[in-house]
């Protein structure tokens, strides 16, 4: 995690997320981005100088001046000016909530957690999008000339991996009928291979070994 070198309280919190909570790098970066964006908004709304990436004034004294109205104003700004989706706004609210919770219950730096009252927007229910059988077959045909790509797409279509899990997949994670992947929240989970996925992997392994690819 690269330090922003300008906001010790945020850095301390991010370190806590990594070391104690075991959060993934992507999750920690999202928290960092959300918090610094919020602090930038507050500084601008107060006509404070905001040099690029300079958050030296975000100290405990500054944080104690932040109100619940500041938080709602920021979320409204994200919606009206940045056109952020309900999901994005909800994530930013969680980032703010968790930081204030940390300051009160873990760091014991504040007595009142005003972010507890910050409500999240109602999230619309989204219907998952699926490939049709015809689309799946067409995709597999497109990569028939590349056994490696064919194997990757077969795993993707058959084993319900997230895209982030698929792109970070390594052959060392394959153990007979099971793939061990690092999923959301930096948690390991086991994926059982379907016969089609296992066959595709074995075919790629044979070609890979014959080419002596390492």
C-alpha positions in Angstrom: 0.0 0.0 0.0 1.6 3.2 -1.2 1.4 6.0 1.4 -0.1 9.4 0.6 2.4 10.8 3.2 0.0 13.6 4.1 -2.7 12.2 6.2 -1.4 10.1 9.2 -4.9 9.2 10.5 -5.9 7.7 7.2 -2.6 5.9 6.8 -3.0 4.5 10.3 -6.5 3.3 9.4 -5.4 1.7 6.1 -2.6 -0.1 7.9 -5.2 -1.5 10.3 -7.4 -2.7 7.4 -4.4 -4.6 5.9 -2.7 -6.0 9.0 -5.6 -6.6 11.4 -8.7 -7.0 9.1 -6.9 -8.7 6.2 -8.6 -6.6 3.6 -7.5 -6.9 0.0 -5.4 -4.3 -1.8 -8.3 -3.3 -4.0 -10.6 -2.8 -1.0 -8.0 -0.7 0.8 -7.5 1.5 -2.2 -11.2 2.0 -2.5 -11.4 3.1 1.1 -8.5 5.5 0.6 -10.0 7.0 -2.5 -13.4 7.5 -0.9 -12.0 9.1 2.2 -9.6 11.5 0.5 -12.4 12.5 -2.0 -14.6 13.2 1.0 -12.0 15.3 2.8 -11.3 17.2 -0.5 -15.0 18.0 -0.8 -15.1 19.3 2.8 -12.0 21.4 2.3 -13.3 22.9 -0.9 -16.7 23.7 0.6 -14.9 25.6 3.4 -12.7 27.5 0.9 -9.6 25.9 2.3 -6.5 25.5 0.2 -6.4 22.1 -1.5 -3.0 21.5 -3.1 -2.8 18.3 -5.2 -2.7 15.3 -2.8 -2.0 17.5 0.2 -4.2 16.5 3.1 -1.9 17.6 5.9 -4.7 19.5 7.5 -6.8 16.4 7.9 -5.9 15.9 11.5 -8.0 15.1 14.6 -8.9 18.7 15.1 -10.2 19.0 11.5 -12.1 15.7 11.7 -13.9 16.8 14.9 -15.3 19.8 12.9 -17.0 17.6 10.3 -20.7 17.2 10.8 -23.4 14.8 9.6 -24.5 17.5 7.2 -21.1 17.6 5.6 -21.4 13.8 5.0 -24.8 14.1 3.4 -23.7 17.1 1.3 -20.8 15.0 0.0 -23.1 12.1 -0.9 -25.5 14.6 -2.6 -22.5 16.0 -4.6 -21.6 12.5 -5.7 -25.1 12.0 -7.0 -25.9 15.3 -8.6 -22.4 16.4 -9.8 -20.5 13.2 -10.3 -23.6 11.1 -11.3 -22.4 8.3 -9.1 -24.7 5.3 -9.0 -26.6 4.2 -5.8 -24.0 1.4 -5.4 -21.1 3.7 -5.6 -22.7 6.2 -3.2 -23.4 3.3 -0.8 -19.8 2.2 -0.9 -18.6 5.7 -0.1 -21.0 5.8 2.8 -19.6 2.5 4.1 -16.0 3.9 3.8 -16.9 7.0 5.9 -18.8 5.0 8.4 -16.0 2.5 8.9 -13.4 5.2 9.3 -15.4 7.0 12.0 -16.1 3.7 13.7 -12.4 2.9 13.8 -11.6 6.4 15.3 -14.1 5.8 18.1 -13.9 2.1 18.9 -10.3 1.1 17.9 -8.2 4.2 18.0 -10.3 5.9 20.8 -9.7 9.3 19.3 -13.3 10.6 19.2 -16.1 10.3 21.7 -19.0 10.6 19.3 -19.4 8.6 16.0 -21.7 10.9 14.0 -21.4 8.6 10.9 -23.5 6.0 12.7 -26.6 8.0 11.6 -25.5 8.2 8.0 -28.1 6.3 5.9 -27.3 4.4 2.8 -29.4 4.9 -0.4 -31.8 2.2 -1.4 -30.1 -0.1 -3.9 -32.2 -1.3 -7.0 -32.3 -5.0 -7.5 -30.3 -6.0 -10.5 -31.1 -9.0 -12.5 -27.9 -10.9 -13.3 -26.9 -11.1 -16.9 -26.1 -14.5 -18.4 -24.6 -15.7 -21.6 -27.1 -17.7 -23.7 -26.1 -21.2 -24.8 -25.6 -19.8 -28.3 -23.4 -17.0 -27.1 -21.4 -19.4 -25.0 -20.8 -21.8 -27.9 -19.9 -18.9 -30.2 -17.3 -17.6 -27.6 -15.7 -21.1 -27.3 -15.5 -21.4 -31.1 -13.8 -18.1 -31.3 -10.9 -19.3 -29.1 -10.6 -22.9 -30.4 -7.2 -22.1 -32.0 -5.8 -21.2 -28.6 -6.0 -24.1 -26.1 -5.0 -21.8 -23.3 -7.7 -19.2 -24.1 -10.2 -22.0 -24.7 -9.4 -23.5 -21.3 -9.8 -20.1 -19.6 -13.2 -19.4 -21.2 -14.4 -22.9 -20.4 -13.5 -22.4 -16.7 -15.2 -19.0 -16.7 -18.4 -20.4 -18.3 -18.6 -23.5 -16.2 -17.3 -22.6 -12.7 -19.0 -19.3 -11.8 -15.7 -17.5 -11.1 -15.7 -13.7 -10.7 -13.8 -11.9 -13.4 -11.2 -10.7 -10.9 -10.7 -14.3 -9.7 -10.3 -15.5 -13.3 -7.7 -12.9 -14.3 -5.6 -13.7 -11.3 -5.8 -17.5 -11.8 -2.5 -19.4 -11.8 -1.9 -23.0 -12.7 -0.5 -23.6 -9.2 -4.0 -23.0 -7.9 -5.3 -26.1 -9.7 -5.4 -29.3 -7.7 -7.1 -32.2 -9.4 -10.8 -31.3 -9.4 -10.5 -28.1 -7.3 -9.3 -24.6 -7.9 -8.3 -22.4 -4.9 -9.0 -18.8 -5.6 -8.7 -15.6 -3.6 -12.2 -14.0 -3.8 -13.9 -10.9 -2.5 -12.6 -9.6 0.8 -9.3 -11.4 0.2 -10.9 -14.7 1.3 -9.9 -18.0 -0.2 -12.6 -20.2 -1.6 -12.7 -23.6 -3.4 -14.1 -24.0 -6.8 -15.0 -27.5 -8.0 -14.3 -28.1 -11.7 -17.0 -29.4 -13.9 -16.0 -32.3 -16.3 -15.8 -29.9 -19.2 -13.5 -27.5 -17.3 -11.3 -30.4 -16.1 -11.0 -31.8 -19.6 -10.1 -28.4 -21.0 -7.4 -27.8 -18.4 -5.9 -31.3 -18.9 -5.7 -30.7 -22.7 -4.0 -27.4 -22.1 -1.6 -28.9 -19.6 -0.6 -31.6 -22.2 0.1 -28.9 -24.8 1.9 -26.7 -22.3 4.2 -29.5 -21.1 5.0 -30.5 -24.7 6.0 -27.0 -25.5 8.0 -26.8 -22.2 6.3 -23.5 -21.3 7.1 -22.3 -17.8 
